[in-house]
Each structure stands twice: as structure tokens, then as C-alpha cells.
């Protein structure tokens, strides 16, 4: 890649035309001692995966990037950065689309346009003793020019939803990282509550009936709230269930 990319300090960009996975490269760099703020960006990924090991289609023209962070906190708290990331992607997507587009965040870390998935996020980490974080890698896939067909959850792209045909992965990367820096600083200094308050107005299906697929069971109920730590509160058969991991459907 030859284009000049303008990222704010302390982010440092490493680019590839093709790589197995930006997350895998960011993890390799983390284990080699790379500092916080490294951003790995590739035009194409050959072996990328999403949450729960699902294959992530990485077509050229879309955005595939990973951010290396070293947050000094407990691992459970660092997982709140999935909300930071999805919120910033949603804001960048909304900026690129017509004002009439409905852009929502699907718990815990997908971004939807008109209830179709446009972005997925994958967090991977290495912990230290007593639950502390050594590093955290946040992988982002954003459909810009194309999207996968025949998938479990309907997908879409920026171009399909009305973005200017001149939109590029570089433009979306710059927009996303600038917003991420602001929200990351907010999270580090003020905690999760301001992120939670900003995320909730974009929450998909809040107050509506949803299906939550867990590892060993599937639950139906009302998406009642997002708690102070980022867990989904499901009103199921009159009882509140606190859910920290799962897949949401309607």
C-alpha cells in the first residue's frame, strides 16, 4: 500500500497488501513487545475469523484492521472496549451514510444498518497473573464495497446503503481511529458509564423481545437493560438474567 494515512498519535500504522489475519499479526507484534497503539491494516486477509471461530469473509475493498492496546486493568473491564469500538464504528458508518440510515449496535459488538450486519469486532487478549492484562487486540471488519451472501445473519455494505462511491477503506480507517482515540481516553479517565450512555441510544432491539443463544441453552425475553459492566439484562419468564456472552437474534 502506498497511500498516506493520517492517524493521530500515539497510533502507528503497519500495512500489508495481504496477510493471514490482522489480529494474528497484531498478536505476534504484542508478544514481541510492540507498544500500545500499533494498528495493523491489510487490503486482504487469507485466514481471518470472527467471534467463536466463525470464518470472516475478507474481500478486497473492505476494511480489515486490528488495534494493539495495553490497558492497565482487569480482563473483565477491558472487555468493555468492545462497546467503545462498536460505538465508534457506528458513528463512522453513520457519518458516511445518508442521514436517514438507521445505524445500530447489536450486543455485544456488531454494527447494523437497517438491521443488517455491516461490521464485526473480535477481541483477543493475553492476561497476566491475578487477571491483569498484558495486551488486548481489537480486530475490526467493515463491509464497504461488498458483503457476504447466504450467511446466518443478513449483511450489507456502505455502498449498498447509499454511501458515496468514492468511499474507501483508508477514509473509514482514519475516521474510525480518530473517534476511537477520543472514546478510549474517555473510557480510561471516566470509566464505562459515559460509553454506556452513548451506546444505549444506538442499541438494537432495546426494550423488545429477542432470542439469546448461549453455549448450552437458548433464551427468549425482553432486552431490558445494559448493566454497569456491559452485561445484557434479559427479562426471561419474569426473572432477570444477566448475560455476559452470547449471540442475539430477533
Residue, then its C-alpha position, 0 to 999 in steps of 0.5 A: x500500500x502506498x497511500x498516506x494515512x493520517x492517524x493521530x498519535x500515539x497510533x502507528x500504522x503497519x500495512x500489508x497488501x495481504x496477510x493471514x489475519x490482522x489480529x494474528x499479526x497484531x498478536x505476534x507484534x504484542x508478544x514481541x513487545x510492540x507498544x500500545x497503539x500499533x494498528x495493523x491494516x491489510x487490503x486482504x486477509x487469507x485466514x481471518x475469523x470472527x467471534x467463536x471461530x466463525x470464518x470472516x469473509x475478507x474481500x478486497x475493498x473492505x476494511x480489515x484492521x486490528x488495534x494493539x492496546x495495553x490497558x492497565x486493568x482487569x480482563x473483565x473491564x477491558x472487555x468493555x472496549x468492545x462497546x467503545x469500538x462498536x460505538x465508534x464504528x457506528x458513528x463512522x458508518x453513520x457519518x458516511x451514510x445518508x442521514x436517514x440510515x438507521x445505524x445500530x449496535x447489536x450486543x455485544x459488538x456488531x454494527x447494523x444498518x437497517x438491521x443488517x450486519x455491516x461490521x464485526x469486532x473480535x477481541x483477543x487478549x493475553x492476561x497476566x497473573x491475578x487477571x491483569x492484562x498484558x495486551x488486548x487486540x481489537x480486530x475490526x471488519x467493515x463491509x464497504x464495497x461488498x458483503x457476504x451472501x447466504x450467511x446466518x445473519x443478513x449483511x450489507x455494505x456502505x455502498x449498498x446503503x447509499x454511501x458515496x462511491x468514492x468511499x474507501x477503506x483508508x477514509x473509514x480507517x482514519x475516521x474510525x481511529x480518530x473517534x476511537x482515540x477520543x472514546x478510549x481516553x474517555x473510557x480510561x479517565x471516566x470509566x464505562x458509564x459515559x460509553x454506556x450512555x452513548x451506546x444505549x441510544x444506538x442499541x438494537x432491539x432495546x426494550x423488545x423481545x429477542x432470542x439469546x443463544x448461549x453455549x448450552x441453552x437458548x433464551x427468549x425475553x425482553x432486552x431490558x437493560x445494559x448493566x454497569x459492566x456491559x452485561x445484557x439484562x434479559x427479562x426471561x419468564x419474569x426473572x432477570x438474567x444477566x448475560x455476559x456472552x452470547x449471540x442475539x437474534x430477533 
